[in-house]
Amino acid sequence: RISVSAEELLSYPLAVTIRPPNLRKVLVQLSGRQDYAPNVECESPFSLMSVVLSSDAIGICGAYSDVFLYAKGDLVRIEVDELAQDQDALYTRYGIVSRSSTRLSPLAQAMI
């Protein structure tokens, strides 16, 4: 694993997927700015991989993304010195929402 400072990270163009939604908050904290928008936003991790492999952009995606498998060693994971791994904003939480008048499927029931 490679480790860089936040300043070094932010000196490169950043390409991100639309998830996680908390990413903008983390980038604002790292940059010290009031708002921070990435240079490129991609719908899928595979589009992101294509952008990163054909440019000098640094890609930000989920740690368990399949792109690392498909990149076959062409991508490396970078850790940011000032970024605590236990920071709540790094994690996305999902929930199940249903209408009260609708019966849940067996799969939805099993997930609750």
Backbone as a chain_set.jsonl record, in Angstrom:
{"seq": "RISVSAEELLSYPLAVTIRPPNLRKVLVQLSGRQDYAPNVECESPFSLMSVVLSSDAIGICGAYSDVFLYAKGDLVRIEVDELAQDQDALYTRYGIVSRSSTRLSPLAQAMI", "coords": {"N": [[0.839, -1.188, 0.0], [0.365, 2.259, -0.68], [1.092, 5.383, 0.803], [-0.049, 8.701, 1.136], [-0.032, 12.296, 1.623], [-2.84, 14.445, 2.401], [-2.671, 16.825, 0.991], [-0.974, 16.105, -1.141], [-2.625, 14.187, -2.413], [-4.826, 15.796, -3.196], [-3.659, 17.377, -5.074], [-3.815, 16.217, -7.493], [-6.038, 15.474, -10.266], [-9.279, 14.354, -9.342], [-11.231, 11.494, -9.715], [-14.358, 10.066, -9.294], [-16.832, 7.657, -8.171], [-20.437, 7.791, -8.081], [-21.097, 6.991, -5.612], [-19.49, 6.581, -2.46], [-22.077, 8.585, -0.892], [-21.185, 10.279, 1.102], [-18.725, 11.124, 0.425], [-18.096, 13.712, -0.558], [-18.195, 15.25, 1.789], [-15.999, 14.222, 3.199], [-13.923, 14.968, 1.444], [-14.137, 17.754, 1.625], [-13.37, 18.14, 4.292], [-10.708, 17.228, 4.165], [-9.582, 19.03, 2.328], [-10.004, 21.525, 3.407], [-11.637, 23.42, 2.359], [-14.789, 25.164, 1.668], [-16.483, 23.764, 0.052], [-16.18, 20.933, -2.088], [-15.701, 19.698, -5.209], [-15.362, 16.832, -7.217], [-13.195, 16.242, -10.083], [-14.091, 14.512, -12.082], [-17.045, 12.615, -12.343], [-18.298, 9.386, -12.231], [-20.706, 7.001, -13.32], [-20.413, 4.24, -12.953], [-18.143, 1.9, -11.374], [-16.506, 0.715, -13.279], [-16.371, 2.505, -15.415], [-15.027, 4.472, -14.09], [-12.588, 3.159, -13.628], [-11.637, 3.032, -16.253], [-11.249, 5.768, -16.814], [-9.25, 6.411, -14.925], [-7.15, 4.669, -15.673], [-6.464, 5.74, -18.11], [-5.512, 8.283, -17.735], [-4.063, 10.9, -15.626], [-5.51, 10.989, -13.361], [-6.681, 10.396, -10.024], [-8.532, 7.791, -8.76], [-11.487, 7.344, -6.829], [-13.199, 4.985, -5.099], [-15.385, 2.421, -3.764], [-13.89, 0.354, -1.261], [-14.106, -2.377, -1.61], [-14.578, -2.839, -4.25], [-15.096, -4.442, -7.417], [-13.402, -3.601, -9.398], [-10.713, -3.69, -8.801], [-10.025, -6.349, -9.123], [-10.462, -6.694, -11.876], [-8.648, -4.903, -12.96], [-6.238, -6.098, -12.865], [-3.771, -5.716, -11.425], [-2.981, -3.231, -12.364], [-3.865, -1.092, -10.931], [-3.388, 0.54, -7.79], [-3.963, 0.626, -4.276], [-4.331, 3.541, -2.397], [-3.482, 5.071, 0.627], [-4.536, 7.733, 2.717], [-2.749, 9.892, 4.698], [-3.869, 11.687, 6.652], [-6.407, 10.736, 7.055], [-8.564, 9.131, 9.042], [-9.334, 5.747, 9.405], [-11.555, 4.886, 10.799], [-13.44, 6.813, 10.576], [-16.691, 7.998, 10.504], [-17.939, 9.096, 8.234], [-16.86, 7.762, 6.09], [-18.26, 5.518, 5.581], [-21.078, 3.994, 4.127], [-24.481, 3.676, 4.775], [-27.208, 1.485, 4.458], [-30.715, 0.906, 4.142], [-33.882, -0.779, 4.561], [-36.855, 0.045, 3.075], [-40.318, 0.071, 3.133], [-43.726, 0.088, 2.001], [-46.36, 0.536, 4.281], [-48.774, -0.676, 3.77], [-48.254, -2.753, 2.099], [-47.389, -6.103, 1.581], [-44.373, -7.738, 2.414], [-41.915, -9.354, 0.353], [-40.688, -12.779, 0.536], [-37.856, -12.705, 0.433], [-37.263, -10.027, 1.182], [-38.316, -10.103, 3.762], [-36.542, -11.901, 4.933], [-34.257, -10.369, 5.014], [-34.669, -8.524, 6.956]], "CA": [[0.0, 0.0, 0.0], [1.058, 3.528, -0.765], [0.506, 6.387, 1.67], [0.212, 10.073, 0.703], [-0.697, 13.324, 2.424], [-4.047, 14.983, 1.768], [-2.225, 17.84, 0.027], [-0.506, 15.388, -2.337], [-3.799, 13.603, -3.059], [-5.659, 16.835, -3.793], [-2.941, 18.061, -6.157], [-4.154, 15.482, -8.717], [-7.479, 15.436, -10.557], [-9.952, 13.236, -8.686], [-12.361, 10.872, -10.401], [-15.091, 9.32, -8.275], [-18.146, 7.118, -8.511], [-21.458, 8.583, -7.395], [-21.157, 6.482, -4.246], [-20.429, 6.837, -1.382], [-22.558, 9.966, -0.875], [-20.468, 11.061, 2.109], [-17.393, 11.432, -0.087], [-17.899, 15.162, -0.644], [-17.912, 15.719, 3.151], [-14.619, 13.833, 3.501], [-13.044, 15.81, 0.63], [-14.181, 19.096, 2.211], [-12.538, 18.104, 5.497], [-9.304, 17.099, 3.777], [-9.111, 20.193, 1.575], [-10.154, 22.756, 4.172], [-12.502, 24.33, 1.601], [-16.206, 25.106, 2.044], [-17.095, 22.728, -0.778], [-15.189, 20.306, -2.964], [-16.301, 18.873, -6.261], [-14.351, 16.072, -7.961], [-13.032, 16.633, -11.484], [-14.886, 13.607, -12.915], [-17.937, 11.703, -11.633], [-18.68, 8.268, -13.098], [-21.845, 6.204, -12.855], [-20.015, 2.889, -12.545], [-16.722, 1.727, -11.061], [-15.749, 0.326, -14.469], [-16.084, 3.758, -16.124], [-13.987, 5.107, -13.285], [-11.337, 2.458, -13.918], [-11.208, 3.458, -17.584], [-10.735, 7.139, -16.689], [-7.997, 6.386, -14.165], [-6.102, 3.991, -16.439], [-6.091, 6.502, -19.305], [-5.211, 9.669, -17.364], [-3.294, 11.009, -14.385], [-6.477, 11.166, -12.279], [-6.749, 9.415, -8.945], [-9.909, 7.338, -8.64], [-11.979, 7.032, -5.489], [-14.37, 4.103, -5.156], [-15.49, 1.554, -2.599], [-12.71, -0.483, -1.018], [-14.335, -3.76, -2.026], [-15.044, -2.813, -5.638], [-14.551, -5.464, -8.315], [-12.449, -3.048, -10.373], [-9.353, -4.115, -8.449], [-9.825, -7.663, -9.744], [-10.417, -6.544, -13.332], [-7.499, -4.084, -13.36], [-5.111, -7.041, -12.943], [-2.524, -5.152, -10.916], [-2.697, -1.903, -12.909], [-4.283, -0.103, -9.939], [-2.934, 0.312, -6.416], [-4.744, 1.32, -3.255], [-3.57, 4.612, -1.742], [-4.028, 5.519, 1.905], [-4.293, 9.151, 2.981], [-2.221, 9.989, 6.058], [-4.746, 12.421, 7.566], [-7.75, 10.172, 7.012], [-8.75, 8.028, 9.989], [-10.157, 4.699, 8.796], [-12.786, 4.673, 11.56], [-14.28, 7.994, 10.375], [-18.052, 7.587, 10.154], [-18.302, 9.574, 6.89], [-16.319, 6.858, 5.073], [-19.113, 4.347, 5.442], [-22.442, 4.215, 3.661], [-25.435, 2.779, 5.418], [-28.397, 1.234, 3.658], [-31.847, 0.426, 4.91], [-35.008, -1.309, 3.793], [-38.05, 0.863, 3.232], [-41.468, -0.541, 2.459], [-45.017, 0.706, 2.291], [-47.011, -0.198, 5.373], [-49.929, -1.428, 3.269], [-47.793, -3.782, 1.169], [-46.745, -7.256, 2.203], [-43.004, -7.921, 1.939], [-41.572, -10.635, -0.263], [-39.903, -13.623, 1.443], [-36.473, -12.228, 0.467], [-37.234, -8.819, 2.003], [-38.531, -10.545, 5.146], [-35.309, -12.534, 5.41], [-33.227, -9.35, 5.202], [-34.988, -7.681, 8.121]], "C": [[0.877, 1.242, 0.0], [0.335, 4.519, 0.137], [0.91, 7.775, 1.179], [-0.467, 11.043, 1.664], [-1.943, 13.796, 1.68], [-3.67, 16.014, 0.71], [-1.743, 17.187, -1.268], [-1.685, 14.803, -3.118], [-4.581, 14.654, -3.834], [-4.942, 17.63, -4.876], [-3.185, 17.374, -7.505], [-5.644, 15.629, -9.001], [-8.088, 14.198, -9.9], [-11.147, 12.786, -9.51], [-13.047, 9.967, -9.387], [-16.325, 8.653, -8.878], [-19.168, 7.949, -7.75], [-21.684, 8.098, -5.967], [-19.749, 6.413, -3.695], [-20.845, 8.305, -1.342], [-21.819, 10.852, 0.116], [-19.101, 11.52, 1.626], [-17.119, 12.93, -0.132], [-17.542, 15.733, 0.734], [-16.463, 15.41, 3.532], [-13.638, 14.708, 2.724], [-13.009, 17.245, 1.149], [-13.286, 19.147, 3.442], [-11.06, 18.042, 5.145], [-8.763, 18.37, 3.133], [-9.149, 21.482, 2.381], [-11.013, 23.792, 3.459], [-13.94, 24.22, 2.106], [-16.956, 24.044, 1.256], [-16.002, 22.149, -1.665], [-15.911, 19.409, -3.956], [-15.19, 18.121, -6.98], [-14.287, 16.542, -9.414], [-13.905, 15.8, -12.412], [-15.758, 12.754, -11.998], [-18.415, 10.646, -12.614], [-19.847, 7.511, -12.473], [-21.404, 4.848, -12.315], [-18.527, 2.834, -12.224], [-15.893, 1.364, -12.295], [-15.461, 1.529, -15.364], [-14.96, 4.485, -15.409], [-12.635, 4.474, -13.579], [-10.786, 2.897, -15.269], [-10.608, 4.861, -17.551], [-9.369, 7.133, -16.022], [-6.864, 5.758, -14.976], [-5.657, 4.779, -17.669], [-5.771, 7.967, -19.0], [-4.311, 9.692, -16.136], [-4.214, 11.247, -13.186], [-6.33, 10.056, -11.242], [-8.222, 9.065, -8.772], [-10.266, 7.023, -7.204], [-13.242, 6.197, -5.646], [-14.383, 3.253, -3.892], [-14.298, 0.613, -2.483], [-12.877, -1.904, -1.531], [-14.849, -3.857, -3.459], [-14.36, -3.898, -6.463], [-13.512, -4.922, -9.283], [-11.019, -3.462, -10.064], [-9.036, -5.483, -9.051], [-9.638, -7.535, -11.25], [-9.204, -5.749, -13.807], [-6.216, -4.906, -13.428], [-3.77, -6.418, -12.556], [-2.169, -3.785, -11.461], [-3.112, -0.78, -11.966], [-3.706, -0.468, -8.58], [-3.818, 1.115, -5.471], [-3.842, 2.329, -2.554], [-4.257, 4.957, -0.43], [-3.641, 6.971, 2.106], [-3.926, 9.297, 4.447], [-3.211, 10.609, 7.048], [-6.152, 11.836, 7.683], [-7.848, 8.96, 7.934], [-9.711, 7.007, 9.389], [-11.471, 4.453, 9.539], [-13.755, 5.852, 11.438], [-15.645, 7.581, 9.829], [-18.438, 7.977, 8.726], [-17.778, 8.664, 5.781], [-17.251, 5.692, 4.77], [-20.527, 4.741, 5.032], [-23.346, 3.202, 4.344], [-26.679, 2.668, 4.545], [-29.506, 0.74, 4.571], [-32.926, -0.097, 3.986], [-36.225, -0.456, 4.116], [-39.177, 0.166, 2.484], [-42.725, 0.236, 2.815], [-45.725, -0.134, 3.341], [-48.186, -1.039, 4.888], [-49.544, -2.573, 2.333], [-47.077, -4.892, 1.929], [-45.363, -7.451, 1.589], [-42.817, -9.293, 1.312], [-40.79, -11.472, 0.745], [-38.439, -13.16, 1.547], [-36.349, -10.981, 1.341], [-37.424, -9.17, 3.475], [-37.251, -11.132, 5.73], [-34.221, -11.506, 5.706], [-33.448, -8.505, 6.45], [-34.576, -8.369, 9.403]], "O": [[1.96, 1.275, 0.585], [-0.892, 4.5, 0.228], [2.072, 8.004, 0.845], [-1.36, 10.663, 2.422], [-2.082, 13.572, 0.478], [-4.289, 16.066, -0.353], [-2.061, 17.656, -2.36], [-1.736, 14.912, -4.344], [-4.955, 14.435, -4.986], [-5.557, 18.472, -5.53], [-2.799, 17.905, -8.546], [-6.429, 15.879, -8.086], [-7.484, 13.125, -9.902], [-11.965, 13.597, -9.944], [-12.386, 9.188, -8.7], [-16.796, 9.035, -9.949], [-18.804, 8.728, -6.869], [-22.398, 8.744, -5.199], [-18.838, 6.185, -4.491], [-20.063, 9.18, -1.715], [-21.835, 12.074, -0.029], [-18.395, 12.23, 2.343], [-16.024, 13.369, 0.22], [-16.679, 16.605, 0.835], [-15.782, 16.248, 4.122], [-12.629, 15.145, 3.278], [-11.959, 17.887, 1.114], [-12.523, 20.098, 3.615], [-10.247, 18.73, 5.761], [-7.614, 18.745, 3.366], [-8.417, 22.426, 2.083], [-11.104, 24.932, 3.915], [-14.276, 23.312, 2.867], [-17.946, 23.489, 1.733], [-15.009, 22.817, -1.952], [-16.633, 18.486, -3.579], [-14.169, 18.72, -7.322], [-15.223, 17.168, -9.911], [-14.406, 16.308, -13.415], [-15.277, 12.227, -10.994], [-18.884, 10.972, -13.704], [-19.952, 7.4, -11.252], [-21.959, 4.361, -11.33], [-17.745, 3.63, -12.744], [-14.703, 1.674, -12.35], [-14.414, 1.575, -16.009], [-14.059, 5.04, -16.038], [-11.644, 5.182, -13.758], [-9.581, 3.111, -15.404], [-9.583, 5.117, -18.181], [-8.436, 7.778, -16.501], [-5.741, 6.262, -14.966], [-4.586, 4.515, -18.214], [-5.76, 8.799, -19.907], [-3.854, 8.651, -15.663], [-3.755, 11.659, -12.121], [-5.913, 8.939, -11.549], [-9.062, 9.955, -8.65], [-9.446, 6.498, -6.45], [-14.225, 6.637, -6.243], [-13.49, 3.362, -3.052], [-13.767, 0.138, -3.487], [-11.891, -2.566, -1.853], [-15.481, -4.845, -3.832], [-13.196, -4.228, -6.237], [-12.807, -5.7, -9.927], [-10.197, -3.574, -10.975], [-7.898, -5.739, -9.444], [-8.768, -8.182, -11.833], [-8.776, -5.91, -14.95], [-5.218, -4.454, -13.99], [-2.772, -6.569, -13.26], [-1.15, -3.219, -11.066], [-2.742, 0.373, -12.186], [-3.553, -1.647, -8.259], [-4.352, 2.161, -5.84], [-2.72, 2.003, -2.166], [-5.477, 5.116, -0.385], [-2.553, 7.394, 1.716], [-4.677, 8.887, 5.332], [-3.371, 10.107, 8.161], [-7.0, 12.414, 8.363], [-7.289, 7.901, 7.648], [-10.787, 7.372, 8.916], [-12.401, 3.876, 8.974], [-14.777, 5.886, 12.123], [-15.734, 6.896, 8.81], [-19.192, 7.253, 8.076], [-18.215, 8.785, 4.637], [-17.042, 4.962, 3.801], [-21.089, 5.711, 5.542], [-23.009, 2.025, 4.468], [-27.136, 3.655, 3.968], [-29.244, 0.215, 5.653], [-32.883, 0.119, 2.775], [-36.578, -0.262, 5.279], [-39.008, -0.272, 1.346], [-42.767, 0.952, 3.816], [-45.692, -1.364, 3.295], [-48.552, -2.018, 5.539], [-50.415, -3.283, 1.83], [-46.26, -4.631, 2.812], [-45.203, -7.34, 0.373], [-43.473, -10.263, 1.691], [-40.276, -10.925, 1.72], [-37.85, -13.215, 2.626], [-35.429, -10.887, 2.153], [-36.763, -8.595, 4.34], [-36.921, -10.885, 6.89], [-33.358, -11.741, 6.552], [-32.527, -7.852, 6.939], [-34.762, -7.816, 10.488]]}, "num_chains": 1, "name": "protein.A"}
